[in-house]
Amino acid sequence: MLVDINSKADIALLVHTFYSKIRADEEINFYFNEMITDWEAHLEKLTNFWEKNLFGGKIYTGDPLKAHVDVENHFSGQIGPNEFGIWLNYWAQTIDELFEGENAALLKRSARKMGTFIYMAMFSTRTK
């Protein structure tokens, strides 16, 4: 029986499990593996990000929009809807494997909204 996401430990499990899939995916892993040099620090930052997103608080510091625009620039506009779709599918799949409930559903919706917003911001920086 699955339970809902109720703690930072739950979010850490989600983030670590999710990124193990991302890092293994042959189609998109290089976007992450090339840009992220300290995976432990990155996973902790993302755990804090999603904890703040779900539970509030002031633990996360960072600028996800700038970080994604930097990735967009590094890869010269190669990231498109397909890559975001793969990311979102892994996110939803991982949540569904580990959790169920209101918070789990909220994190899936949040990721879809955030993905759209970030993709549109990345796309708007393209010069071509």
RAVENJO-V184480 format. One line per field, one symbol per residue. burial: I if it has 9 or more other ideal C-beta (glycine too) atoms within 8 Angstrom, else O. A space follows every 10 residues. Layout:
# RAVENJO-V184480
burial->???
This chain:
# RAVENJO-V184480
burial->OOOIIOOOOI IIIIIIIIIO IIIOIOOIIO IIOOIOOOOO OIIOIIIIII IIOIOOOOOI OOOIIOIIII IIOOIOOOIO OOIIOIIIOI IIIIIIOIIO IOIIOIIIOI IIOIIOIIIO IIOOIOOO
